[in-house]
Amino acid sequence: MIFGVIKPYPSPLISGRGVDVDFPMLAGCLALLGLGLVMIASASSEVAAAQSGNTLAMMIRHLVYLVLGLGACIVTMLIPVATWQRLGWLMLVGAFGLLVLVLVPGIGREVNGSMRWIGFGMFNVQPSEIAKVFVVIFLAGYLIRRQQEVRESWMGFFKPFIVLLPMAGLLLMEPDFGATVVMMGAAAAMLFLGGVGLFRFTLMVALAVGAVFVLVQAQPYRMARLITFTDPWSDQFGSGYQLTQALIAFGRGEWLGVGLGNSVQKQFYLPEAHTDFVFSVLAEELGVVGSLATVGLFVFVSLRAMYIGMWAERAKQFFAAYTAYGLAFLWIGQFLINIGVNVGLLPTKGLTLPFLSYGGSSLIICCASLGLLLRIEWESRNNMGSEEAEFNESDFAEEPAHGRK
């Protein structure tokens, strides 16, 4: 089946102009991937040495994931956007199937009290990472098929939640509260861009805030995290331990950092130093300057993804535009939550930092998303394909054309 959807020519990799991709976007993401490999080598060295006797064991494993991710990026660039639109409902069914499977004892793997992974030998697959992207693709198709209904009726507004709420419920059963917030946030942003009225959107936001409040109250550990992050030093050797150690890492880094590889916090002081809190180790070793440069890279690739959506919208490729917006919101949401947790602005959540953190599923899905964005940009720039949806010119403001440089 895979060979039936791949179209090597024409594609961004094989065209009349050779390799024809959005190089600024590609360069920004490759810079993040390279930085991530370096930081994983540093942040995981002590843990890897204790577990396997080889300080580079986790870095080598991360490098394998990186190669697989780049392969996924290449494959994704060879698949026409129309194919993603056609297979959107199948992807949704697959996402539900994976989220159900991960909860089945004997299939799902429990790590740190959460059933978020399906094991395949040495590798673990995290279905929530796949599900978030598949939801974006499905919802982009829905916004095209039901554009008038979404804009004008309550039923068109509520129908997506018939799908989204059960999926959110499955994610909460793992539990994976962070992935739920990111997925629902991206879906809400896509609905807003799809033309949902301000009143209905405001109501949706109010209901979402209420739901978050109820979910926090429902589990004692969530309430404890919410209370602790406001003053982690009140219980610095208990519930506030992880955050206080992360803040110590930021304090030690000062302006220019202590030097690459010289982190003290990674030496078993800071838990999950190479996964959820890799940014804290980066801040300790590279300082404020390195941290701000990394944030700048994330801002650049996120804005570039939004621009790719805008360019597709102007080319009247509306499915591609909504998909690009949705992927951008997934990156932005996960980036903001992870950085917010690291600096103590948000309660501790188990969300990786896109492109940087150790974790095979997250890295491969990020690379595949990059490939899809590059494909969308290439098709919109070359005016390949058009949507069947009927949009009026008045729906979009007239703006001067932007270059792709």
C-alpha positions in Angstrom: 0.0 0.0 0.0 2.8 2.4 0.8 4.1 2.3 -2.7 0.7 3.3 -4.0 0.8 6.6 -2.2 4.4 7.6 -2.8 5.0 9.7 -5.9 8.8 10.2 -6.3 8.3 12.5 -9.3 7.4 15.2 -9.2 8.2 15.9 -5.6 10.3 18.4 -3.6 13.2 15.9 -3.8 12.9 15.1 -7.5 11.7 17.9 -9.7 12.8 19.8 -12.8 14.9 22.0 -10.5 16.4 19.2 -8.5 15.9 19.4 -4.8 13.3 22.1 -4.4 12.5 22.6 -0.7 12.0 25.5 1.6 15.6 25.7 2.7 15.1 28.2 5.6 12.5 25.9 7.2 14.7 22.9 6.6 17.8 24.6 7.9 16.1 25.8 11.1 14.8 22.3 11.9 18.1 20.7 11.1 19.8 23.1 13.4 17.4 22.1 16.2 18.0 18.4 15.5 21.8 18.9 15.6 21.6 20.9 18.8 19.4 18.2 20.3 21.9 15.4 19.4 24.7 17.4 21.1 22.5 18.1 24.2 21.4 14.5 24.5 25.0 13.3 24.4 25.8 15.7 27.2 22.6 15.4 29.4 22.4 11.6 29.2 26.0 10.8 29.7 25.8 10.1 33.5 22.6 8.1 33.3 23.9 6.1 30.3 27.1 5.3 32.1 25.3 4.1 35.1 22.8 1.9 33.1 25.1 0.5 30.4 28.7 1.5 31.2 28.8 3.6 28.0 28.4 7.3 28.4 27.3 7.6 24.7 24.7 4.8 24.8 21.7 7.0 24.8 23.2 9.4 22.3 23.8 6.5 19.9 20.2 5.4 20.4 19.0 8.9 19.8 21.1 9.0 16.6 19.3 5.9 15.4 16.0 7.7 16.0 17.3 10.7 14.2 18.1 8.6 11.1 14.7 7.0 11.2 13.1 10.5 11.6 15.0 11.9 8.6 13.8 8.8 6.6 10.3 9.5 7.7 10.7 13.2 6.6 11.9 12.0 3.1 9.0 9.6 2.7 6.5 12.2 3.8 7.8 14.6 1.2 7.1 12.0 -1.5 3.4 11.7 -0.6 1.0 14.2 -2.3 -1.1 16.3 0.0 -4.2 15.0 -1.7 -3.4 11.5 -0.5 -3.3 12.7 3.2 -6.7 14.3 2.6 -8.2 11.2 1.1 -6.9 8.9 3.9 -7.8 11.3 6.8 -10.6 9.1 8.1 -8.5 6.0 8.0 -5.8 7.8 10.0 -8.4 8.8 12.6 -9.5 5.1 13.0 -5.9 4.1 13.3 -5.3 6.7 16.0 -8.2 5.4 18.0 -7.0 1.8 17.6 -3.5 2.7 18.8 -4.9 4.6 21.8 -7.0 1.6 22.8 -4.2 -0.9 22.3 -1.8 1.1 24.6 -4.3 0.6 27.4 -4.5 -3.2 26.9 -2.4 -5.1 29.6 0.4 -7.0 27.9 0.5 -4.7 24.9 1.0 -1.3 26.5 4.1 -0.6 28.6 4.0 1.1 31.9 6.7 3.6 32.6 6.7 5.8 35.7 3.1 4.9 36.4 1.8 5.8 32.9 0.6 3.4 30.1 1.8 5.6 27.2 3.9 3.2 25.1 3.6 0.1 22.9 6.7 -2.0 22.9 8.4 -3.4 19.8 11.5 -5.1 21.1 14.1 -2.4 21.9 11.8 0.4 20.8 8.7 2.0 22.3 6.0 3.7 20.2 4.0 6.4 21.8 0.5 6.4 20.2 -0.3 9.9 21.5 2.3 11.5 19.3 0.8 9.8 16.2 -2.7 10.5 17.2 -2.1 14.3 17.5 -1.0 14.6 13.9 -3.7 12.3 12.6 -6.3 14.4 14.4 -4.9 17.5 12.7 -5.2 15.9 9.3 -8.7 14.6 9.9 -9.9 18.0 11.2 -8.4 19.8 8.3 -10.5 17.6 6.0 -13.6 18.2 8.1 -13.2 22.0 7.9 -13.1 21.7 4.1 -16.0 19.3 3.8 -18.3 21.2 6.3 -17.0 24.7 5.9 -20.5 26.4 5.7 -21.8 24.2 8.5 -18.9 25.0 10.8 -19.3 28.8 10.2 -23.0 29.1 10.5 -24.5 26.3 12.7 -23.9 24.9 16.2 -24.1 21.4 14.9 -21.1 22.0 12.6 -19.2 23.4 15.5 -20.0 20.5 17.9 -19.5 17.6 15.5 -15.7 17.5 15.7 -16.0 17.1 19.5 -17.8 13.8 18.9 -14.4 12.6 17.8 -12.1 14.7 19.9 -13.7 14.1 23.3 -13.5 10.3 23.2 -9.9 10.6 22.0 -9.1 13.0 24.9 -10.7 10.5 27.2 -8.4 7.7 26.0 -5.4 10.0 26.5 -6.4 10.9 30.0 -6.8 7.2 30.8 -3.0 6.6 30.1 -2.8 9.3 31.7 -1.3 11.9 29.4 -2.8 15.3 30.4 -0.1 17.3 28.5 -0.9 15.6 25.1 -4.6 16.1 25.7 -4.1 19.9 26.2 -1.9 20.2 23.2 -4.3 18.2 20.9 -7.4 20.1 22.1 -5.6 23.4 21.9 -4.5 22.8 18.3 -8.0 21.6 17.4 -9.6 24.8 18.9 -7.2 27.0 17.0 -8.0 25.2 13.8 -11.7 25.6 14.3 -11.2 29.4 15.0 -9.3 29.7 11.7 -12.0 27.7 10.0 -14.5 30.4 10.7 -16.2 29.5 14.0 -18.0 32.6 15.3 -16.4 34.5 18.2 -19.3 33.7 20.5 -19.1 30.0 19.9 -15.3 30.1 20.2 -15.5 32.0 23.5 -17.9 29.4 24.8 -15.6 26.7 23.7 -12.7 28.3 25.5 -14.8 28.8 28.7 -15.8 25.1 28.6 -12.2 24.0 28.1 -11.0 26.0 31.1 -13.8 24.5 33.2 -12.9 21.0 32.0 -9.3 21.6 32.9 -10.3 22.8 36.4 -12.4 19.7 36.9 -9.7 17.4 35.7 -7.2 19.0 38.0 -9.5 18.6 40.9 -10.3 15.0 40.0 -6.7 13.7 40.7 -4.8 14.6 43.8 -1.4 14.4 42.1 -2.5 17.1 39.6 -3.7 19.4 42.3 -0.4 18.8 44.2 1.6 19.8 41.0 -0.5 22.9 40.6 0.1 24.0 44.1 3.8 23.0 44.2 4.9 24.9 41.1 3.8 28.2 42.5 6.3 27.7 45.4 8.5 24.7 44.8 10.9 25.7 47.6 8.2 25.0 50.2 8.8 21.3 49.5 12.1 21.2 47.7 12.9 17.7 48.6 9.4 16.4 47.9 6.9 17.4 45.3 9.0 20.5 44.3 12.3 18.6 43.9 12.3 18.4 40.1 11.4 22.0 39.6 13.9 23.3 42.2 16.7 21.3 40.5 15.7 22.7 37.1 15.8 26.3 38.5 19.2 25.6 40.1 20.4 24.6 36.6 19.2 27.9 35.2 20.9 29.8 38.0 24.2 28.1 37.5 24.1 28.8 33.7 24.2 32.6 34.2 24.9 34.5 30.9 27.3 32.2 29.0 26.9 28.9 30.8 29.3 26.5 32.5 30.4 25.0 29.3 29.2 22.1 27.1 29.4 18.9 29.1 30.0 20.6 32.4 26.5 20.4 33.9 26.3 19.4 37.5 22.5 19.0 37.6 22.6 16.1 35.1 24.6 14.1 37.6 21.4 12.5 39.1 20.3 15.8 40.7 17.7 16.6 38.0 15.4 13.7 37.1 14.6 13.3 33.4 17.5 15.5 32.4 17.7 14.2 28.9 13.9 14.1 28.2 11.5 16.5 29.7 14.1 18.8 31.3 16.8 18.8 28.6 16.2 22.6 28.2 17.4 23.1 31.8 20.6 21.3 31.1 21.0 23.4 28.0 20.5 26.6 30.0 23.1 25.4 32.5 25.7 24.6 29.9 25.0 27.3 27.3 23.6 30.1 29.6 21.1 32.8 28.8 22.6 33.4 25.4 22.3 29.8 24.3 18.8 29.5 25.7 17.6 32.5 23.9 19.2 31.4 20.7 17.4 28.0 21.0 14.1 29.8 21.7 14.8 32.0 18.7 15.1 28.9 16.5 11.8 27.5 17.8 10.1 30.8 17.1 11.5 30.9 13.6 10.4 27.4 12.6 7.0 27.9 14.2 6.4 31.1 12.4 7.7 29.6 9.2 5.1 26.8 9.5 2.4 29.4 10.0 3.6 31.2 6.9 3.5 27.9 4.9 -0.1 27.6 5.9 -0.7 31.2 4.8 1.0 30.6 1.4 -1.2 27.5 0.9 -4.3 29.5 1.8 -3.4 32.1 -0.9 -2.9 29.3 -3.4 -6.5 28.2 -2.5 -5.2 24.9 -1.2 -7.2 25.1 2.0 -6.8 21.5 3.3 -3.0 22.0 3.1 -3.4 25.4 4.8 -5.4 24.0 7.7 -3.0 21.1 8.1 0.0 23.4 8.2 -1.7 25.6 10.8 -2.5 22.6 12.9 1.0 21.2 12.8 2.4 24.6 13.7 0.0 24.8 16.7 1.1 21.3 17.8 4.8 22.5 17.8 3.9 25.8 19.5 1.8 24.2 22.2 4.4 21.5 23.1 7.2 24.1 23.0 5.4 26.6 25.3 4.4 23.9 27.8 7.8 22.3 27.9 9.7 25.6 28.3 7.0 26.8 30.8 7.5 23.7 32.9 11.3 24.1 32.8 11.3 27.7 34.0 8.6 27.1 36.6 5.7 29.0 34.8 3.6 25.9 34.5 3.0 22.7 36.6 5.3 19.8 35.8 4.0 17.8 32.8 5.6 14.9 30.8 6.0 16.6 27.5 9.1 16.4 25.4 10.7 19.4 23.7 10.1 19.1 19.9 13.3 18.2 17.9 15.5 18.3 21.1 14.4 15.9 23.7 15.3 12.2 23.8 12.4 10.1 22.7 11.9 8.1 19.4 8.2 8.7 18.8 8.4 12.4 19.3 11.5 12.9 17.2 10.2 10.7 14.3 6.8 12.4 14.3 8.4 15.9 14.4 10.5 14.9 11.4 7.5 13.5 9.5 5.6 16.7 10.3 8.5 18.7 8.8 8.3 16.6 5.7 4.6 17.3 5.3 5.1 21.0 5.8 7.9 21.0 3.1 5.5 19.1 0.8 2.7 21.7 1.4 5.1 24.6 0.7 6.3 23.0 -2.5 2.8 22.3 -3.8 1.5 25.7 -3.0 4.5 27.4 -4.6 4.1 25.3 -7.7 0.3 25.7 -7.8 -0.3 21.9 -7.7 -3.8 20.8 -6.9 -6.8 22.8 -5.6 -9.5 22.3 -3.1 -13.1 21.4 -3.9 -14.3 23.7 -1.2 -16.0 26.9 -2.3 -14.4 29.9 -0.6 -15.0 33.5 -1.5 -12.3 36.1 -2.0 -13.9 38.1 0.8 -13.1 35.4 3.3 -9.4 36.3 3.1 -7.9 39.7 3.4 -5.9 41.0 0.4 -2.2 41.3 1.3 0.9 41.8 -0.8 2.7 38.6 -1.9 5.5 37.3 0.3 8.7 35.8 -1.0 10.0 32.5 0.1 13.4 33.6 1.1 
